[in-house]
Amino acid sequence: MEKTFYVTTPIYYVNDVPHIGHAYTTLACDVMARYKRSRGYQVAFLTGTDEHGQKVEAAAKTNGETPLELADRVVKRFQALWDKLNISHTDFIRTTQERHKHTVQEQFKTIEAKGDIYLGEYEDWYCTPCETFWTETQMINGNCPDCGRATTKLKEESYFFRMSKYQEQLLAHIEANPDFIQPKSRRNEILSFVREGLRDLSISRTSFSWGIPVPGNEKHVIYVWFDALTNYISALGYPEDQNQLFATFWPAVHVIGKDILRFHTVYWPTFLMAAGLPLPQQIFAHGWWTVEGQKMSKSLRNVVEPHMLADTYGVDTIRYFLLREVPFGLDGDFSHSALIGRINSDLANDLGNLVSRSTAMLGKYFGGTLPQADVAEAIDDRFVDIFSETVRKSDALLNEMAFNKALIVIWELISAGNKYIDDTAPWTLAKDPSQQQRLGTVMYNLIDSLRVIALLITPFMPETAEKILTLLGRETSSLHTEEFDFSVRLTAGTTIDKATPMFPRIETQ
């Protein structure tokens, strides 16, 4: 049976400018997608935009445009950023697309036919920025407990979803599947939330019109979260599934920010239970980024713009930094000094230096032709053993989405390569004609270590990996689509050019 993997980002709200948080989530999914492809999986990787709701309707009115015109304009920002950051998504869904509207309405009808949707009246405090209702007791000083902004008392006719009916079933699933919600701190948070009791959920609105109409009662539009969450299955062509995408790929791994944890781990699973569908494989909620120690906000003008970062420092550098700097799941702080520190130490000193030294010595001692590895000593065997050990360790860590730990392990191999140069001292061996074969073995192992390193960093730094493999005479056209065979070592006799500096150091004042 074919190995499959389905990973999703949240769909990003079009009333927003793409920032470092959006880039972080999407990069994490891209690394997982590329990693799984390299291990022989057939991968579906979905991202997209959430285009309905009161905020979009209001913003469009202010701008003197229709909500769809606003969405069409803003969606290009996200698509351009994913192109720039080398994101390898297989689909981009918009909630304004007909395929999505169809699935949402079919899902509504299925759950309604089961008796799990009913018409009633809703009265509570509504936070427009969060698209969320709150009870009197949940609010903090009369404001939204999530964002701290003012709420409005709303009373309107509404369709309700019998979420309370699925409380015990959801609790049992979370308790029986420890990896369902990650990291553990988020799992504990949701367990305590569900144990406090689930209320039925209002899933329609009559106070605005920009959304998907309720089938059979078009004065109601479907609540933005019922609409938005369904994107994960509408992109797979559910319920008709003519291309067998749903049958092939569902269930998914959802990667999200911690601010939308409850919607993904409580609302979405109960919707799926009511529809009789399998629950997601996993929901992984990562932390937030601050900037130079402060929360990102437009008023502080400290929103980190990923386009600018990529233009200034390079795409692969940003990809590396965001996933290396912070354990995935915890909050992190972005600072230019930390980024420059990583560029100068990890990228220039460690990786760049190893590639430059190795290829320069090969040019100097063997005219750029890869020699045979004929005379091995214990030090060589120990170094070569690290190759497969690094692959094994990084595989285990990537499967846990421990991106920074996987990169630490890969960089241990890079450090081992630099140490191997110092310990074997090729410049000394080169002075002694009787050590020519020994020198050949050292140079072969060094250059071959670059092959393993390039393959290991491919999910994180695809352009850098391709440059290194091209340098080594390896075919790279299938690099991003086919399974890697780490055991196929380089062929002696291959001509290898001297590398140009890959990561120039950034001098600081």
FIMISE-19903 format. One record per atom (N, C-alpha, C): residue in one letter; x, y, z. Coordinates in pm, whole numbers, plus 50000, padded with zeros to 5 digits. Example, Ala and Ser with C-alpha at 12.3 -4.5 7.8 and 13.67 -1.06 7.14 Angstrom:
2
a513194943150780
a512304955050780
a513204967050780
s512854977550708
s513674989450714
s512905000350787
This chain:
509
m500854988050000
m500005000050000
m500895012550000
e500505022549918
e501315034649905
e501275042850034
k502445048150072
k502515056550191
k502025070550154
t501095075950233
t500555089250203
t500675098250326
f500705111350301
f500815121150409
f500085133750364
y499225138750452
y498445150750423
y498695160950533
v499285172350495
v499595182850593
v498925195850550
t498415203350649
t497705215750618
t498185227250705
t498195239150645
t498295251450726
t496865255550757
p496675264850853
p495345270950862
p495125278950733
i493885281850702
i493685291250591
i493765305350651
y494535313950585
y494855326950642
y493805337350606
y493505345650704
y492425355250689
y492845366450594
v492005369650496
v492405379550395
v492375393950449
n491815395850567
n491835409350626
n493125411350706
d494215406250652
d495495405850724
d496635407250624
v497765412350670
v498955413050586
v499855401350625
p500385393750529
p501235382250564
p502435386550649
h502605380050763
h503715383550852
h504505371050890
i505455372750980
i506355361851016
i505625349651073
g504505352051142
g503715340951198
g503145332051088
h502585338450983
h502065330750869
h503205322750803
a504345329450786
a505495322950720
a505965311050802
y505985312450932
y506475301951023
y505645289151010
t504315290751020
t503425279051007
t503605272250873
t503655280450768
t503705275050632
t505045268250605
l506125273950657
l507445267850643
l507505254350714
a506925253650833
a506915240950907
a506205230150826
c505075233750766
c504345224050682
c505165220250558
d505845230250501
d506655227550381
d507795217950413
v508435219850528
v509525210750567
v508985196550583
m507815195250648
m507225181850665
m506875175650530
a506305183750440
a505925178550307
a507155173950230
r508205182150229
r509435178650156
r510115166450220
y510135166250352
y510745154850423
y510015141850388
k508695142050394
k507925129750366
k508095125350221
r508145134950128
r508405131149987
r509745124249975
s510745129550048
s512095123850038
s512175109850098
r511155105950173
r511115092450231
r510075083650161
g509655087750041
g508825079149958
g507335080549976
y506895090850045
y505455092950065
y504855100749949
q503605097649917
q502815106049828
q502205116849919
v502445129549887
v502125140349980
v501065149649922
a500085153150006
a499175164349977
a499485175050080
f499685187250032
f500055198450120
f499155210150083
l498275213850176
l497255223950150
l497505236750229
t497365247950160
t497265260850227
t496175268650155
g495905280950201
g494845288450135
g494415300450216
t493235305850181
t492755318150245
t491295316850287
d491015323250401
d489695323850464
d489115337450427
e488055337750347
e487655350250283
e486275355350322
h485575348150410
h484225352350450
h484235359050587
g483065364250626
g482905369450762
g482695384450769
q482305388650888
q481915402450913
q483075412250894
k484275408150936
k485435417150927
k485755420550782
v485695410350694
v486005412550552
v484925421450490
e483675418650524
e482565426650472
e482725441350511
a483055443750640
a483215457450690
a484425464350626
a485555457150614
a486775462950555
a486535466650408
a485835457950337
a485565460550195
a484705473050179
k483705474250267
k482795485850262
k483585498850285
t484495498350382
t485345510050413
t486195513750292
n486685503550220
n487555505950102
n486785509149975
g485455508349983
g484645510949864
g484765500149759
e484905487649803
e484995476349709
e484105464949758
t483875455149675
t483095443549719
t484005434449802
p483415426049889
p484255416749964
p485105407749874
l484545403649760
l485315394949670
l486475402549606
e486265415349573
e487355423449518
e488495424749619
l488115426849747
l489125427549851
l489895414349860
a489155403249861
a489785389949871
a490705387249752
d490235390549632
d491035388249511
d492345396149516
r492275407949574
r493455416549583
r494445411149687
v493915407449804
v494795403549915
v495365389549897
v494615380749834
v495075366849821
v496395366149745
k496605375849656
k497855376149576
k499075378149666
r498895385349779
r500025387449871
r500505374149929
f499545365949968
f499915352850024
f500555344049918
q499955343749799
q500485335249692
q501905339549652
a502135352649648
a503465357649611
a504495354049718
l504085354849845
l505015351549954
l505375336749951
w504395328149925
w504705313649922
w505615310449804
d505445317449694
d506375315549581
d507785319549622
k507895331149686
k509215336149725
k509895326749824
l509135321449920
l509725312950025
l509895298349982
n509605295749853
n509845282349797
n508935271849862
i507675275449882
i506715266449947
i506175256649842
s506175243749877
s505855233249778
s504435227849794
h503475236749824
h502095232049844
h501545226049714
t500635216549732
t500045209849616
t498685215649581
d498125223849672
d496815229949647
d496725242749728
f495975252349674
f495705264949743
f494205266949736
i493545266549853
i492085267549854
i491655281349899
r490575286049838
r489945298649880
r488505295349919
t488055301050030
t486695297550075
t485615303649986
t486015312149892
t485055317549794
t484925308549671
q485705297849664
q485615288749548
q484355280049557
e483805276849442
e482575268749437
e482765254949500
r483945248949479
r484175235449535
r484065235749688
h484495246949747
h484435248049893
h483005250549939
k482315259749875
k480925262749913
k480075250149908
h480285242249802
h479505229949785
h479715220349904
t480985218149941
t481275208950052
t480695214050183
v480805227050208
v480285232650334
v478775230450343
q478075233050233
q476625231250236
q476235216450249
e476995207650183
e476715193250197
e476985188550340
q478035193650399
q478385190050536
q477275194750633
f476785206950610
f475695212350692
f474455203450681
k474105199750557
k472895191450535
k473035177650599
t474245171850590
t474485158550649
t474265158950800
i474825169150865
i474735170051012
i473305173751053
e472665182250974
e471275186051004
e470345173950992
a470595165550890
a469755153650870
a469855143750986
k470975144251057
k471155135651175
k470465141251299
g469935153251287
g469285159651403
g470255167251491
d471495169551442
d472495176251525
d472615191151497
i471735196251409
i471635210751389
i470165214651407
y469915224951487
y468535229351512
y468475244651514
l467285250151489
l467085264651486
l466685269651624
g467355280051670
g467025285851800
g467315300751799
e467555306451917
e467875320651926
e469115322352012
y469985331251969
y471255332952038
y471335346752100
e471805347352222
e472075360252285
e473345358852368
d474365366452329
d475625366252405
d476505377752357
w477695378352415
w478635388952382
w479535384352267
y479605392352161
y480315388452039
y481535397352017
c482675390751993
c483905397851958
c484095396851807
t483925407851737
t484025407751591
t485445404051543
p486525409851601
p487875406051552
p488155391051565
c487665384651673
c487915370351693
c486815361451633
e485735367651584
e484585360151531
e484075349951634
t483975354151760
t483665344751868
t482655350751965
f481695342252008
f480765346052114
f481335342152250
w481035350552352
w481465347652490
w480295349452585
t480295341652690
t479295343652796
t479795354752888
e478895359852968
e479235370253066
e480415366153154
t480385353353199
t481405348653294
t482775346453227
q482775344253096
q484055341753028
q484835354553002
m484135365852998
m484815378352962
m485675383553077
i486665391653043
i487565397553142
i487365412653139
n486855417953250
n486535432253260
n485635436953146
g484705428053109
g483755431453002
g484295430452862
n485555426152849
n486185425152716
n486455410552678
c486765408652550
c487075395252497
c488275389352572
p488165377052623
p489295371052695
p490475367352606
d490255366652474
d491345363052383
d492165375152340
c491455385652294
c492195397152236
c492115409652322
g491225409652424
g491135421052515
g490325432652463
r489715431052342
r488955442152286
r487475441652329
a486775452552301
a485365453652343
a484495443752267
t483445438952334
t482485429952271
t481135436952258
t480245431052178
t478915436852156
t477865426452192
k476805430752262
k475715421652296
k474885419152170
l474765406652132
l474015403252011
l472905393352045
k471755395551984
k470655386051997
k470105383751857
e470135371351811
e469645368551677
e469225353951664
e468355351551568
e467975337851536
e469215330651483
s469385318251524
s470605311251485
s470365296251477
y471095290051386
y471175275351388
y472255271351488
f471975260651561
f472915255651661
f473375241551625
f474625238951655
f475185225451642
f475235219151782
r474775206651791
r474735199751922
r476135195051963
m476995204751990
m478365201352029
m478405194052163
s477485197752251
s477455191552385
s477275176352377
k476605171752273
k476335157352255
k477635149352237
y478685155952189
y479935148952155
y481045150852258
q480695156652372
q481695159452475
q482435146852520
e481695136452556
e482335124252609
e483115117052501
q482565116952380
q483245110252268
q484575117152237
l484575130552240
l485805138052214
l486825135852325
l486345136252449
l487215134052564
l487885120352556
a487095110252523
a487615096552512
a488675095652404
h488445102752291
h489415102252180
h490735108852220
i490645120452285
i491875127552326
i492655119152427
e491925113052521
e492595105052625
e493215092352567
a492565086552466
a493065073952407
a494185076252306
n494355088852260
n495355091952156
n496255103252203
p497315099852278
p498175110152337
p498805119852236
d498995115352111
d499625123952010
d498625132251930
f497335130751959
f496295137651880
f496465152751888
i496745157952007
i497005172252025
i498425173752076
q499225181552005
q500615183952045
q500895199052043
p501825204152123
p502565196952226
p501685193552348
k502275186752443
k501545181552559
k500825192552637
s501465204152649
s500855215252724
s499525219352662
r499435219052529
r498185222552460
r497135211552480
r497595199252481
r496675187952505
r496025189452642
n496825192552742
n496295194152878
n495295205652886
e495605216452815
e494715228152811
e493335224352756
i493325216652647
i492055212752583
i491315202452668
l492045193152729
l491385183352816
l490615190452928
s491235200352990
s490545207353099
s489365215453046
f489505221152924
f488405228652863
f487205219552836
v487455207852780
v486355198652746
v485705193152873
r486525190152973
r485975184853099
r485055194753170
e485285207753145
e484405217853206
e483015217753143
g482875211253029
g481565210052965
g481465217852837
l480905211652734
l480725218152604
l479285222852590
r479125234952539
r477775240152510
r477505238252361
d476225238252326
d475895238052184
d476405250952121
l476735250151993
l477455260951925
l476575267551819
s476505280851827
s475805288351724
s476605287551594
i475965282951486
i476725281251360
i476105288551241
s475325298951270
s474855307351158
s474695321651207
r474635331151113
r474475345351144
r473445351351047
t472725361251099
t471805368851011
t472195383551006
s473205387551085
s473565401651098
s474475406650985
f474945397650902
f475725401650783
f475495391150675
s475935394150553
s475575385150441
s476775379050371
w478015383250405
w479185378250332
w479615364750387
g479065354350327
g479385340750369
g478615330750285
i478655318350323
i477965307750250
i476555306250307
p475505307250223
p474135306450276
p473825292650335
v472995292650439
v472505280050496
v471575273750394
p471755261050358
p470875254650259
p469425254850308
g468535260250225
g467115260350259
g466675272250343
n467605280750386
n467225292750464
n468285303450442
e468185310050328
e469295318450282
e469425331850352
k468505334950446
k468735347250525
k469845344950628
h470195332250650
h471305328750739
h472555325850657
v473725330650705
v474985325950649
v475675317050751
i476415307450702
i477065297650790
i478225304350862
y478265302150992
y479305307751081
y480685305051024
v481555315051033
v482845314750964
v483705302651004
w483595297851128
w484445286451166
w483915273251109
f482605271651101
f482065259551037
f482475259550890
d482435271250830
d482845273050691
d484345270350675
a485165277650752
a486615277250732
a487225263550757
l486835257150866
l487445244250901
l487185233450796
t486065234850727
t485695224750626
t486645224750507
n487485235250495
n488405235950380
n489305223650370
y489605217550486
y490545206250486
y489995194150410
i488665193250403
i488075182150326
i487505186850192
s487115199750182
s486625204550052
s487735204349949
a488985206549994
a490135206149901
a490375192149847
l489875182149919
l490035168149873
l488825163349792
g487935172749760
g486785169049676
g485685161749749
y485655162649882
y484605156149959
y483275163649934
p482085157049928
p481875142749951
p481945133849827
e481945139849707
e481895131249586
e483195123449566
d484325129749595
d485645123349589
d485915116549455
q485645123849348
q485795117949214
q487235114049182
n488205121349238
n489605118249211
n490245109649320
q489405104649410
q489885095849519
q490875102749613
l490825116049617
l491765123249703
l491435121249850
f490145122249883
f489735120750023
f490075106650072
a489745096749991
a490035082850030
a491535080350042
t492325087349963
t493785085349963
t494455092450080
f494055104950106
f494855113250196
f494275115850336
w492955116050349
w492395119050481
w492655107250575
p493025109350703
p493035121750779
p494345129550768
a494275142250810
a495375151650794
a496135153950924
v497335159650906
v498055166051017
v497845181051000
h497195187351099
h496945201751094
h498025208851176
v498725218351114
v499685226651186
v499065240551200
i498985245451325
i498275258051352
i499025266251456
g498635278951469
g499095287151580
g498235284351702
k498775286551820
k498055282751942
k496785291051963
d496655302551896
d495465310851913
d494205304451854
i494355294851764
i493155288451705
i493065273751746
l493655270751860
l493705256951909
l492305251351935
r491485258952006
r490185253552047
r489295250451926
f489345259051825
f488525256651706
f488905243551638
h490215240651637
h490705228551568
h490605215851651
t490625217151782
t490655205151867
t489335202251935
v488385211751927
v487055209451986
v485965210551879
y485875222151814
y484825224151714
y484965214251598
w486165214151538
w486385206151415
w486185191151440
p486785185351544
p486545171051567
p485075167651592
t484345176451662
t482925173351688
t482095174751560
f482445184351473
f481765185151342
f481975171951265
l483225167051267
l483545154851194
l482815142651254
m482775142051387
m482045131051452
m480575130951408
a479975142851406
a478565143951368
a478355139751223
a479355142351138
a479255138650996
a479675124150970
g480125117351076
g480545103351062
g481875101750991
l482755111751005
l484045111350935
l485195109051034
p486315103150987
p487465101351076
p488025114751123
l488555114951243
l489145127151298
l490535129351240
p491045141651248
p492415144051200
p493405134751269
q494515132351201
q495565124051260
q496215131251378
q496455144251361
q497125152151465
q496875166951443
i496805174251556
i496785188851552
i497985193551632
f498905200651566
f500105205551633
f500035220751639
a499995226151762
a499875240651780
a501225246551821
h501775255051736
h503065261251768
h502845274251844
g503945280151892
g503855292351971
g503835304951885
w503905316151953
w503895329251887
w505305335151883
w505495343951786
w506755351451777
w506575365351833
t507485369451919
t507605383551955
t508745389351870
v508885402551871
v509935409051793
v510755417851887
e512015414351897
e512915421551989
e512275422852128
g511615411952171
g511035411452306
g509645417352318
q509095422752209
q507755428852217
q506765421552127
k505505421752169
k504455415552088
k504355423051955
m504155415351845
m504005421751714
m502705429551709
s502755442051665
s501505449551646
s501735460451543
k500655463651469
k500755474051367
k501065487551430
s500495490051551
s500695503051616
s502155505151656
l502845494251695
l504265495351731
l505165495451607
r504555492651492
r505275491851364
r506445481951371
n506205470851438
n507275460951451
n506895447651387
v505905448051298
v505505435751228
v506625431851131
v507155419851149
v508275415551065
v507735410650931
e508185416850826
e507665414150692
e508565403850623
p508035391750597
p508885381050543
p509495383950406
h508775391450320
h509335395150189
h510665402550208
m510635412350298
m511805420550324
m512945412050380
l512615403150472
l513635394450532
l514305385850425
a513485379950338
a514025371150233
a514905379050136
d514485391350103
d515275399750012
d516595403750076
t516575406350205
t517765411250275
t518765400050304
y518265388750353
y519155378250404
y519185365550319
g518225363850229
g518155351650148
g517085342250199
v516415335550107
v515275326950142
v515695315350233
d516735308050194
d517145296450274
d517615300350413
t518215312050423
t518665317050553
t517475318950646
i516415324950595
i515205327350676
i514535314050709
r514465305050613
r513885291750639
r514645284950752
y515975285550745
y516795279050847
y516575285750984
f516655298850988
f516595306051115
f515275303451189
l514155304651116
l512865303551184
l512645289751246
l513175279451182
l512955265851235
l514085261251327
r515205268351327
r516315264651416
r516255272051550
e515765284251546
e515915293251661
e515105288951783
v513905283251760
v512955280651870
v512425266451862
p512355259351976
p511695246151974
p510255247651926
f509845239651829
f508515240951768
f507465237651872
g506575247151897
g505575245352002
g505705255952109
l506915261552124
l507135272052223
l507115285852156
d506925296252237
d507015309852185
d508465313152154
g508675322352060
g510045326152024
g510145341052002
d511355346052005
d511585360251983
d512455362251859
f511995370951771
f512765374051651
f513625386251677
s514905385151649
s515765397051652
s516775396051539
h517095407751483
h518065407951372
h519445403451420
s519775406451545
s521105402451595
s521185387151608
a520095380751650
a520085365951659
a520195359851519
l519495365851424
l519535360851285
l520955362251229
i521585373751248
i522955375951198
i523925366351267
g523695363951396
g524525354251470
g524455340351409
r523235336051374
r523075322851309
r523755322551171
i523615333451096
i524225333950962
i525735332450975
n526335340051067
n527805340051079
n528345327151139
s527655321351236
s528185309251300
s527735296551227
d526445293851226
d525945281151171
d526145280151020
l525825290950949
l525815290150802
l527175293350740
a527785304350781
a529085307950721
a530215299550780
n530375299850913
n531495292750977
n531405277650964
d530205272050986
d530075257450992
d529825251350854
l528625253650799
l528275247250672
l529095252950556
g529095266150541
g529815272250429
g531285268950430
n531875269150548
n533295266350565
n533625251950525
l532785242550568
l533025228450535
l532985226150384
v531995232050318
v531875230350172
v533075236850103
s533445249050145
s534575256150081
s535895248950101
r536185245150226
r537475238550256
r537595225350181
s536525217550185
s536575204150124
s536805204849975
t536015213249907
t536135213949760
t537445220849719
a537905230449800
a539175237149768
a540345227349778
m540355219049884
m541435209249900
m541395198549792
l540175194749751
l540065184949642
l540685190649515
g540405203449490
g540995210049372
g542505210749383
k543005213749501
k544445215549522
k545205202349514
y544665191849575
y545405179249587
y545095169049478
f543905170049418
f543515159849317
f542965166049189
g543225179149169
g542755185749047
g541245185749032
g540525184449145
g539055184649143
g538435171349106
t539245160749094
t538705147449060
t538605139049189
l537435133549214
l537215126049338
l538015113049336
p538895111049437
p539725098849438
p538965086849496
q539605075349490
q539085063249554
q539295064249705
a538435057249780
a538645056249926
a539225042349954
d540565041349947
d541205028149953
d541785024550090
v542305034250160
v543025031250284
v542275037450403
a541415029450465
a540585034450575
a541205031050710
e541125040350802
e541545038050940
e540325039751031
a540495037151159
a539375037751254
a538705051451253
i539505062051241
i538945075551241
i537995077751123
d538315071551009
d537465072650889
d536145065250910
d536255053050965
d535045045050989
d534115052051087
r534705058051190
r533875065151289
r533135076751223
f533855084051138
f533245095451069
f532125090850976
v532365080650897
v531355075750801
v530145069950876
d530365063750992
d529245058451071
d528275069451114
i528815081551131
i527955092851174
i526905096051066
f527215093050938
f526275096250830
f524925089650855
s524935076350865
s523665069050880
s523015071751015
e523855073851116
e523335077051249
e522585090451247
t523105100051173
t522455113151163
t521135112151089
v521105104150983
v519855102050909
v518805096051002
r519195086051078
r518235079251168
r517705088851274
k518605096451335
k518195105751442
k517305116951387
s517705122651274
s516925133951221
s515545129251173
d515465117051119
d514155111351082
d513225110751202
a513735105351311
a512905103851432
a512435117551481
l513305127451477
l512955140851527
l511985148051433
l512175146451302
l511255152751208
l509855146851219
n509765134051245
n508445127851263
n507725133151386
e508465138951478
e507865145351597
e507695160451576
m508035165451457
m508065179851427
m509015187451521
a510065180751564
a511085187251647
a512135193051553
f511755203551480
f512585208851372
f513945213751423
n513925221251532
n515215226751579
n516145215651626
k515595205151687
k516445193851731
k517005186351611
a516195184851505
a516675178251383
a517835186151323
l517715199351321
l518785207751267
l520035207151355
i519855206451486
i521015205151576
i521785192251543
v521045181351521
v521665168351489
v522395169051355
i521785175451256
i522435176951124
i523715185351138
w523635195751219
w524815204451239
w525925197251318
e525555187251395
e526595179151461
e527415171551357
l526755167151249
l527485160751139
l528405170851070
i527895183051050
i528725193550988
i529955196451076
s529735197351207
s530855199551300
s531835187951297
a531285175651286
a532135163751277
a533005164351151
g532435169751041
g533195171350916
g534345181050933
n534055192350997
n535125202251020
n536205196751114
k535785188951214
k536745182851307
k537585172051237
y536945164551146
y537625154151069
y538765160350988
i538525172250933
i539595179250860
i540755182250954
d540415187851070
d541475191551166
d542245179351215
d541505168351241
d542145156251297
d542995148651194
t542555148651068
t543295141050965
t544375149550898
a544235162850908
a545225172350852
a545645168850709
p544725170150612
p545065166650473
p546295174150421
w546525186350467
w547695194150420
w549015187550460
t548985180250572
t550195172850613
t550345160250529
l549245152950509
l549265140850427
l549755144050285
a549355155650235
a549695159450096
a551195161450076
k551925164050184
k553385166150173
k554155153050162
d553495141850190
d554165128850193
d553615119950080
p554395117749974
p553905109749860
p553425095849902
s553985089950008
s553565076550050
s552155076750112
q551635088750145
q550315089950207
q549225093850105
q549555092549976
q548615097049872
q547265089549879
q547305076349898
q546055068649906
q545275072250032
r546015074150140
r545385078050267
r544695091750251
l545375100950183
l544805114150156
l543545112650069
g543605103549973
g542445101049886
g541225096649965
t541445087650063
t540335082850148
t539725094350227
v540585102550285
v540105113950365
v539275123450277
m539805126550159
m539095135950072
m537775129950022
y537795116949992
y536555110449946
y535485111550056
n535845108050180
n534875108350290
n534335122450315
l535245132050306
l534825146050326
l533805150450222
i534135147950098
i533235152049989
i531925144149998
d531995131350034
d530775123450045
d529905128050162
s530545133450266
s529745138850377
s528895150550330
l529405158150231
l528625169350178
l527345164450110
r527435152850045
r526235146749983
r525175143950089
v525575137550199
v524625133950305
v524035146650368
i524885156350394
i524425169050453
i523425175850360
a523725176150231
a522825182650135
a521455175950134
l521445162550134
l520165155550136
l519395158250266
l520125158850377
l519465161150506
l518885175250518
i519555185150458
i519045198850470
i518035202350361
t517805193350266
t516885196250155
t515525201250201
p514865194950299
p513535200150339
p513605214350395
f514695217650461
f514835230750525
f515365241350428
m516375237650351
m517095247150267
m517245241350126
p516135240750053
p516165233649924
p517135239449821
e517265252849817
e518165258849717
e519625255949750
t519975256749878
t521355254049921
t521705239349893
a520775230449925
a520995216149902
a521245213449753
e520455220049671
e520595218049526
e521955223049476
k522395234449530
k523725239849492
k524825230049526
i524755224349646
i525805214949690
i525795202449604
l524615196949580
l524515184549501
l524915186849356
t524615198549302
t525045201849166
t526575202349160
l527165208349262
l528625209049275
l529245195049274
l528535185649338
l529045171949350
l528725163249227
g528105169549126
g527795162149004
g526585153149016
r525735155849115
r524525147849134
r523365153949057
e522545145448998
e521335149748927
e520335154849031
t519815167149011
t518925172949113
t517485175149065
s517165171148942
s515805173948892
s514735166448971
s515085154949029
s514085147249105
s514225149249255
l515055159049293
l515405160949434
l514185163449522
h513175170349469
h512045174549552
h510815165649533
t510955154949455
t509775146549430
t510005131849459
e511265127649467
e511525113249478
e512215109549608
e512125096849640
e512715091749764
e514245092249757
f514845096349868
f516315096949874
f516885083349911
d517955079549842
d518685067549882
d520035072149937
f520105072650070
f521315077750135
f522515068450118
s522255055850081
s523345046050075
s524165047049947
v523655054149846
v524375055249718
v525455065849731
r526705061349750
r527815070649772
r528295076649638
l529105086649646
l529605093349526
l530535084149447
t530605086449317
t531435078249228
t532815084449214
a533835076549247
a535225081149228
a535425084649081
g536235095149057
g536465099648919
g535585111348879
t534555114348962
t533675125848933
t534475138848946
t534235148048854
t534885161148861
t534025170448947
i534655176749045
i533935185349139
i534615198949145
d533815209449120
d534365223049119
d534525228449261
k535405238049272
k535575244949400
k534345253749424
a533815253349547
a532615260949581
a532945275749599
t532015284149555
t532115298349590
t531475300149727
p531825310549804
p531255312149938
p529715312449933
m529085303550011
m527635302250007
m526925312250097
f527535314950211
f526925323850309
f527965334050355
p528115344950282
p529075355150326
p528735360150465
r529775362150544
r529565367250681
r529005381450674
i528185384750772
i527635398250781
i528385405550891
e529085415950853
e529875423350952
e528955432851029
t529035432151160
t528215440951244
t529075452151300
q528435463151328
q529165474951378
q529735472251519
